[in-house]
């Protein structure tokens, strides 16, 4: 007679292994969207903070020098109109934002060579460098023809509209809906990011009916 009691194997059965794998797959399916949403929210927060920081920096420059920095060629023409520096592909900008940020960061480069546009060499804005020069996201490009340009977390240049005719309204903004008593925002500076989709608004509007654009803007 066998005196040893029957011992159950400690190894998992095939059914048990498949059950565990299925549970892990379900949990991963629930976790990944949550992680992606968290990353999107973090990028939006970063872009919103950057937009407000840029806004404050341009206004501080205006307070210091009693004028706005001309962001394209350095010297504004006699009949200067409002201008936008930033993403020229779909953002509506007339030129990149590198000259503007070279001036705001007291970098002797581009139109601010020898600090001609910021002779007191005041650093009005600070930010990190982008990790890639060829596909920059969330920082400054340090090399190439657009060195000094500032990019949002999704890889487009921040757009900065400046009131160079000093009428306290931004008539060059490419959006068609504004929450103001007049047609255009009553401000000297407007900053925006194209957001995750890399497109300008929804049909040219920040809000189209019940559909909000994912753009980050400073004037609403």
C-alpha positions, 0 to 999 in steps of 0.5 A: 500500500502506498503510504505517501499522500497524493501531491498536487503539482505546483506547476500552472496548467495550460488553462491557468496560463492562458487565463493569466495572459488574458488578464494581463492583456486586458489590463494593458489594454486599459492602461495604455489609453490612460497613459496616452491621455496622461501624456497628452495632458502633460503636453497641453500643460507644457504648451499652455505654460510656454504660450503664457511665458512667451506672452509675458516675455514679449510684453516685458521686452516692450516695457523695457525698450518701449517697443515690440521686437520685430521678429522677422528682419529685425527692423520694422518698416515705417508702415509696419503692420501686425506680424506673426512669427512661427509655423509658416506651413499651416500656422499663418506665420510670415517667417520662423520665430528664431529671430524673435527668440534670439532677441528675447533670450539675449543670443547674439545671432540672426537679426540680434547679432551683436545684441543690436535688438537687445543691447542690455542683454536681458534674458526675457525668456528661458527654455530647454533645448530640443532633443533632436535638431531634425525633428524638434519637439518641446524646445529650442533648435540649436543648429541649422538654418532655424537655430534658435527656433522654439518648438511646441511638444508636437513639433511645430513652431510656436506662433507669436502675433505682435501688434506692430502698428500699436493699435492694441488689436491683432488683425493678422490672427488666422482665426475667425472667431474671437470672444471680444467686443470687436472683431479682433482680440484687444491685446498687443501680443498673441501666442498659439500652438497648433496642438496635437493635430498640427492643424490650425483650428477647426475650419479656421476657427478655434471653436466651431459649434460644439467642436473645440480645436486642440490649439493652445491660445493665449487670448481666451 
